[in-house]
């Protein structure tokens, strides 16, 4: 458990961070309320603009597993298709949430985020201070990379700028071809969460921030963020398939696709 990993004192600091964000969510008004504003941004991107996914990109290796946690939090909570009273939703529910530490993503999927045909709203995270004083210069480079990504998404690069970059190296048709590959559309949305230094207290604040954000989105969409019936059907079917896979029963009543997969796994 987390308490065993970091000790009782640090765990209490983690809980205190969560309580601090709870109080902020309860007492802050309007634009000053971070969970509220983050929820409204998410709804704007997904339900209004139609951007179906959200990338969470911490520039902090200690937060490497945070995107997976937020994926579970958002998609299990708000991945619904009916309202609280059982009526079909009139709009899409939660987005597809995914991500990696930014230093990994820059050499993996950032190409699609910058120049692909689909817009992916990005949520960057970066600390004002690192943990190793002797590596302060490395942390500044990390910060520079984080800010450069959000700036590039916002500004992009026009065809005229790309032509100017290549002037003297190419001309005519080849200049146009080369320049086209270096155009970035820009005007792609992102948010950047800056925290002082990652500590147990700050981690508690971050987790509570996103939990309240998901709650606000669920309230606005009119859905129940606290059930997971979509998980149940797979569990029920797994229970019926367990004796089949053990060779204790036959896949009677199963569809042809499932029967063929059972036979393949049982070596028939």
Secondary structure, 3 states (H helix, E strand, C coil): CHHHHHCHHHHHHHHHHHHHHHHHHHHCCHHHCHHHHHHHHHHHHHHHCCCCEEEEEECCHHHCCHHHHHHHHHHHHHCCCECCCCCECCCCCCCEEEECCHHHHCCCCHHHHHHCCCCCEEEEEEECCCCCHHHHHHHHHHHHHHHHHHHHHHHCECHHHHHHHHECCECHHHHHHHHHHCCECCCCCEEEEEECCCCHHHHHHHHHHHHHHHHHHHHHHCCCCCCCHHHHHHHHHHHHHHHHHCCCCCCCCCCHHHHHHHHHHCCC
